[in-house]
Amino acid sequence: MKRRILSLMLILFSIPAVAFGEETNYRIALEGTEYIYDGPGYDWDYARIVGEDGIFTIVAQQLDEEGNLWGRLKSGVGWVNLTARQQESYRSAPIRACFAQPSLLQPPLFY
């Protein structure tokens, strides 16, 4: 019984505070085409777009019902989807590697 209670307490304390709308303060680069919403989720009204590229301060985070992480802008204009930003960063072009001709890879030019 003690082991179960201990396990439950460990799980509860390991849940990120983000799930509870923890106050935070960090800066993030946003593109001018990012959408801003009135609240943390797509169920809220669309407020506007960021307007121009820049560095913005996130003062709060919250998860929506779909599991997306949202960040509230310090200016008070609204919320941006941080999860979508992370997914877009992985969509960048793959790294391209160019190798020298085989004749150049032979000693003494290359070891």
C-alpha positions in Angstrom: 0.0 0.0 0.0 2.8 2.4 0.9 4.5 1.6 -2.4 1.3 2.6 -4.4 0.9 5.8 -2.5 4.6 6.6 -3.0 4.2 5.8 -6.8 1.1 8.0 -7.0 2.9 10.9 -5.3 5.9 10.5 -7.6 3.6 10.6 -10.7 1.7 13.7 -9.4 4.9 15.6 -8.7 6.5 14.7 -12.0 3.6 16.1 -14.1 4.9 19.2 -15.8 3.6 22.4 -14.3 2.8 23.4 -17.9 -0.4 21.3 -17.7 -1.7 23.6 -14.9 -0.9 26.9 -16.7 2.3 27.8 -14.9 3.5 31.4 -15.1 6.8 31.5 -17.0 8.9 34.1 -18.8 11.1 33.4 -21.8 11.7 34.7 -25.3 10.9 33.1 -28.6 11.4 34.0 -32.3 8.1 34.3 -34.2 7.5 34.9 -37.9 5.2 37.6 -39.0 2.7 35.1 -40.4 2.1 33.3 -37.1 -1.6 33.3 -35.9 -2.5 34.8 -32.6 -5.7 33.6 -30.8 -7.7 35.1 -28.0 -7.1 32.1 -25.8 -5.1 28.8 -25.6 -6.7 26.7 -28.2 -8.3 26.7 -31.7 -11.7 27.0 -30.0 -10.9 30.6 -29.2 -11.4 33.4 -31.7 -8.7 34.3 -34.1 -7.2 37.6 -33.0 -4.7 38.5 -35.8 -1.3 37.6 -37.1 2.0 38.7 -35.5 2.7 41.2 -38.3 6.4 41.2 -38.5 9.3 38.8 -37.6 10.8 39.4 -34.2 11.5 38.1 -30.7 8.5 38.0 -28.4 8.2 37.2 -24.7 6.0 34.3 -23.5 4.7 34.9 -20.0 2.4 31.8 -19.5 1.9 28.3 -21.0 -1.1 26.1 -21.1 -2.2 22.9 -22.7 -5.4 22.7 -24.6 -7.8 19.6 -24.8 -5.9 18.3 -27.9 -2.5 18.3 -26.1 -1.1 21.4 -27.9 1.1 23.7 -25.9 0.1 27.4 -26.1 2.1 30.4 -25.0 0.6 33.8 -23.9 2.4 36.9 -25.3 3.6 39.5 -22.9 1.9 42.2 -24.9 -1.5 40.7 -24.0 -2.5 40.4 -27.6 -3.2 36.7 -27.3 -1.8 33.2 -27.5 0.4 31.3 -30.0 0.6 27.6 -30.6 4.1 26.5 -29.5 3.5 22.9 -30.5 2.9 23.8 -34.1 6.1 25.9 -34.1 8.1 22.9 -32.9 6.7 20.7 -35.6 7.5 23.2 -38.3 11.1 23.4 -37.2 11.5 19.7 -38.0 10.1 20.3 -41.5 13.1 22.2 -42.7 15.2 20.9 -45.6 17.4 18.0 -44.9 21.2 18.5 -44.5 23.0 18.0 -47.8 26.5 16.6 -47.7 28.8 16.8 -50.7 31.9 14.6 -50.8 35.1 15.0 -52.8 35.9 12.9 -55.8 37.3 9.4 -54.9 40.7 10.4 -56.4 41.0 13.2 -53.9 40.3 10.9 -51.0 43.5 8.9 -51.5 46.7 9.4 -49.5 48.6 11.7 -49.2 45.8 14.3 -49.8 43.4 12.7 -47.3 44.1 10.5 -44.3 
